[in-house]
Amino acid sequence: MQAKKRFIILLWLIVLFILVMCLLKTTRKPNTLLHLTYSIDNVENLPSFMDDWQQNLEVGRPPAAKTYEARQQIPYHTSHRKTNKLCRMETCFDSSRCENDFRVFVYPLSELESSGLLTSTRSVLYQKMLDIIVESRYYTDEYTKACVFVIAIDTLDRDPLSPDYLRNIPVKMQRLRHWNGGRNHVIFNLYSGSWPDYNEDDLGFHTGDAILAKASMSVTNMRPGFDISFPLFHKKHPERGGEPGFVRSNTYPITKNYKLAFKGKRYVLGIGSETRNSIFHLHNGKDIIVVTTCKHGKNWKDAQDERCDVDNTLYEKYDYGSLLKNSTFCLVPRGRRLGSYRFLEALQAGCIPVLLSNNWALPFDEVIDWNKAVIWADERLLFQVPEVIHSISETKLFALRQQTQILWEQYFNTIEKIVFTTFEIIKERLPKFQSRDGIIWNTSPGALVSQNSHTEYLNFNLPFNYHLLGKQPSPNFTVVIFSQHNSLNSPLYRLVRNIAASKYLTQIIINSCAENNGKSGYQNIAGVQILISSGNGCRRFEPLPFIKTEAVLSLDDDVVLTTDEIDFAFHVWQSFPDRIVGFPARSHYWDNSKDSWLYTSKWTNEYSIILTGAAFYHQYYNTLYTKWLSPLLIKTVEQSHNCEDILMNFLVSHVTRRPPIKVSQRKHYKEQANNGMPKSPWNDPDHFMQRQTCLNTFVMLFGYMPLLQSSVRFDPILFKDPVSNFRKKYKQIELVSN
């Protein structure tokens, strides 16, 4: 009995000793992970709720929360930093690799196999991103020519609790042949960190000198001029094509049924819960609808509080899609991380985002002026949100809503645009490439289709920025005649004479497919000096260095047009320099029985294509056609020896989101085959079927159908009117038969 008592006493002494040691350890090293405390001496350094309010009143400027700066001093966060925080483009990026061109290398599967990494799985979303890059103009399969490297290892989801989390990345990274400490590499990431703190620095591997294109990035952790703030988007986000914004016209009234709305999750505890738990105070059931639910996650019932039942009931009363479309402002509070899916959803809906996410670096904020599209609120000043949104004028509301649609459609509605925007931002930082003006980035059609460097040496304006600069297109045009014949026939002579009579003509160029050893030279045809260009592989839209005007009149060598028709079409083009303006029209339509798009040449009241065998367009579209379109599109044209004109119409409609313009009433614009002349390919059934195949291939590669129907036709004023002939400017058009 005595031995048993001694044993119990000894056991208690051991337990007491362990407890004392734990208390001593805690006293020496306080647990800064659980609480960030301030001593009496630090009272003056406490974060103030008013310090940053003046700057928060400016639309678009993010609040600088001092609590985030304090958080950076916690040892836990510094221990998980696995990037070179001192990196800048000048110190961690080798720009000499980009001297020749901006090319992107994606690690091929063969290299992964040789490195023992082929078993590494990739999410569907990351595979889509890689496919987009490989099929783009940026891609090169030669690493020696690469400016930027993209790894084939999926780094999008770095939450260890996620099913898409890829393990053992540090080992895989070090075995990449061209890793070089991450220099010139771009790493894409949507989610970092995990429960409970969701630390944005915790990717689980050392990124070194690589550029991070990362979602939910904070201003304080982002390496300025190096990292890129990336948008957070759903797994089902469109790969190409994309949905347009919901605001399809200048709809009124400007103020909608609800002034402010939000429907989403409420976090009862953990990071982000402070904001989501407070926003219910804004709900008034009238013009401000803010509803949340606790029903998310597997164990939500274990964490629910007394307000959850009321919240869940109110949550079910409202439809999220209806709130988006019928609200002037949409609240975008932070989630577990700084970013939220609600941000892009609000942009698409034309619902002006009201951001409650202090210190969040908005997507692509290096080039996008978010002052024109969003309103920043402050998490610490939640109750002033209604006053702020009610103080904004209707003129400002209208401008903000318009800008949401521009930014959504130009940079965010597809994965392709998101990836390409990332590359264009990096490209602009390099010494060899020119930076585009902020106006170009923040107006339609945006910077992705505005490659200034290609036209700068000719002092050209882009076809869609004349109104921004208050300028007009140049008063002259260059004619480019596309000829597949070795001999100069009589229709060509007649065409040259009619062109030469125009007072707006600068030069005539014959783009000849005939072999001439790649040489070009002048030749006199019908008394007119003409430049014969050859050796470009019969490519109609090659950016010829001889073209010195913005306007290009593209003609086939068997076209029949009068001088008045040409001059009138040019005057119409000067009013619409961003479009194709011409004579022969074609159309497309959807056939449900065949489940495909069909091409038609029938004379109808509507059209969507103007054939470039007789049409004006801006020379800049030659550059976009040859240097911007996907190589797969160009390959389709080259293999079929057909469809160039259809692809050019796709391109212009895709860029401008507008249809082409038809002028004059002429139905037939080509010389009819007779007198032993070769038969026109337009009458060949195989040729027609081939164009139909091209149409559907282009739709697949663009991801949607960009062509738009139009029923507009431009004719001269007083055309065929019974008035004095001297009052008519284009007299010859009356003599043209249908």
Secondary structure as GFF3:
##gff-version 3
##sequence-region A 1 738
A	DSSP	alpha_helix	2	28	.	.	.	ID=ss1
A	DSSP	three_ten_helix	40	45	.	.	.	ID=ss2
A	DSSP	alpha_helix	53	56	.	.	.	ID=ss3
A	DSSP	alpha_helix	66	71	.	.	.	ID=ss4
A	DSSP	alpha_helix	75	79	.	.	.	ID=ss5
A	DSSP	alpha_helix	89	92	.	.	.	ID=ss6
A	DSSP	three_ten_helix	95	98	.	.	.	ID=ss7
A	DSSP	beta_strand	104	106	.	.	.	ID=ss8
A	DSSP	alpha_helix	109	114	.	.	.	ID=ss9
A	DSSP	alpha_helix	124	134	.	.	.	ID=ss10
A	DSSP	three_ten_helix	143	145	.	.	.	ID=ss11
A	DSSP	beta_strand	148	150	.	.	.	ID=ss12
A	DSSP	beta_strand	157	158	.	.	.	ID=ss13
A	DSSP	alpha_helix	169	174	.	.	.	ID=ss14
A	DSSP	three_ten_helix	180	182	.	.	.	ID=ss15
A	DSSP	beta_strand	185	189	.	.	.	ID=ss16
A	DSSP	beta_strand	191	192	.	.	.	ID=ss17
A	DSSP	beta_strand	211	215	.	.	.	ID=ss18
A	DSSP	beta_strand	228	230	.	.	.	ID=ss19
A	DSSP	beta_strand	258	265	.	.	.	ID=ss20
A	DSSP	alpha_helix	273	276	.	.	.	ID=ss21
A	DSSP	three_ten_helix	279	282	.	.	.	ID=ss22
A	DSSP	beta_strand	288	293	.	.	.	ID=ss23
A	DSSP	alpha_helix	300	303	.	.	.	ID=ss24
A	DSSP	alpha_helix	308	315	.	.	.	ID=ss25
A	DSSP	alpha_helix	320	325	.	.	.	ID=ss26
A	DSSP	beta_strand	327	333	.	.	.	ID=ss27
A	DSSP	alpha_helix	341	349	.	.	.	ID=ss28
A	DSSP	beta_strand	352	356	.	.	.	ID=ss29
A	DSSP	three_ten_helix	370	372	.	.	.	ID=ss30
A	DSSP	beta_strand	375	376	.	.	.	ID=ss31
A	DSSP	three_ten_helix	379	384	.	.	.	ID=ss32
A	DSSP	alpha_helix	385	390	.	.	.	ID=ss33
A	DSSP	alpha_helix	394	407	.	.	.	ID=ss34
A	DSSP	pi_helix	408	412	.	.	.	ID=ss35
A	DSSP	alpha_helix	415	429	.	.	.	ID=ss36
A	DSSP	alpha_helix	438	441	.	.	.	ID=ss37
A	DSSP	three_ten_helix	447	449	.	.	.	ID=ss38
A	DSSP	three_ten_helix	452	454	.	.	.	ID=ss39
A	DSSP	three_ten_helix	456	458	.	.	.	ID=ss40
A	DSSP	alpha_helix	466	469	.	.	.	ID=ss41
A	DSSP	beta_strand	477	483	.	.	.	ID=ss42
A	DSSP	alpha_helix	490	500	.	.	.	ID=ss43
A	DSSP	beta_strand	505	512	.	.	.	ID=ss44
A	DSSP	beta_strand	521	525	.	.	.	ID=ss45
A	DSSP	beta_strand	528	534	.	.	.	ID=ss46
A	DSSP	beta_strand	551	556	.	.	.	ID=ss47
A	DSSP	alpha_helix	563	575	.	.	.	ID=ss48
A	DSSP	beta_strand	581	582	.	.	.	ID=ss49
A	DSSP	beta_strand	585	591	.	.	.	ID=ss50
A	DSSP	beta_strand	596	600	.	.	.	ID=ss51
A	DSSP	beta_strand	609	610	.	.	.	ID=ss52
A	DSSP	beta_strand	614	618	.	.	.	ID=ss53
A	DSSP	alpha_helix	620	627	.	.	.	ID=ss54
A	DSSP	alpha_helix	631	640	.	.	.	ID=ss55
A	DSSP	alpha_helix	644	656	.	.	.	ID=ss56
A	DSSP	beta_strand	661	663	.	.	.	ID=ss57
A	DSSP	three_ten_helix	681	683	.	.	.	ID=ss58
A	DSSP	alpha_helix	685	702	.	.	.	ID=ss59
A	DSSP	beta_strand	713	714	.	.	.	ID=ss60
A	DSSP	three_ten_helix	725	727	.	.	.	ID=ss61
A	DSSP	three_ten_helix	731	735	.	.	.	ID=ss62
###
